[in-house]
Amino acid sequence: MSTKCFLLSLRRFLARRGNCKVIYSDYARTFKAAERELAYFANILKDSEFQNFVADKVIYWKFIVERALWWVEFYERLVKNIKDPLRKILGRALLTFEELSTILSEVEVIVNHRPLTYVENDPGESEPLTPAHFLGVGLW
């Protein structure tokens, strides 16, 4: 993925989810280049009239230890949470961009509503905590 494509996808992510404070990633060249570009633009904006607007939108980039793949396991598991349903849904189908975007949105909802806490059998207990609670998306 090129740096330009990554920055465009980051903009889409921030538009849908709101600003984030920290991004964790590996040492891929794309991410290092994106970090440099974001830092460059942040420095330009610090001295401009947009300073107050941008001040709370600074994103810090944290890279995992190079060659320490065990640090990656937690988000590799999340990637698997997306890939497995996609494989089951799609098989070997060829989709248009619109079809793929729609299916990815549906898988996103499923993954973001997975329980993070223990699921009680008692209907009187509170519902389990899910990623959707933190994202501010509609709850089922």
C-alpha positions, 0 to 999 in steps of 0.5 A: 500500500502506498503512503497516499493510499494509507493516508486516504484510508486513515482520513476515511477512518477518522471521518467515520470514527472521530479523532484518535490520540494514538496509532500503534503499528509495525515498522512498515515503510508506509506507516513510517512515511505516513508518520513523517507526513502527518508530523510535517503537516502538524508543524505547519498548522501549529503556526497557522490560524488553525492552531486552536482547531488542530491542537486537540487533534494531534495523533501520536504514532507508536511503533511496536518493537522491531522484530518483536512479532509477539507484540503484534498478536493482539491485533493479528487476532482482530484481523483474523476476526475479519478474515474468517467471516469474509472467507465464509461469506465470500468464498471465491466470489468476485465482487464489485467495489460496492458489494465488497464495501457493503459486506465489509460494513456488515462484518464490521458491525458483527465484529464490533458487537462481539462481547469483551466481557463475560456473557451472563446466562441470567437475563437480569444481568447487564449486557456484556461490554462490546467495542461498539460501546467505545465507538459510539455506534448504535447498540442492538 
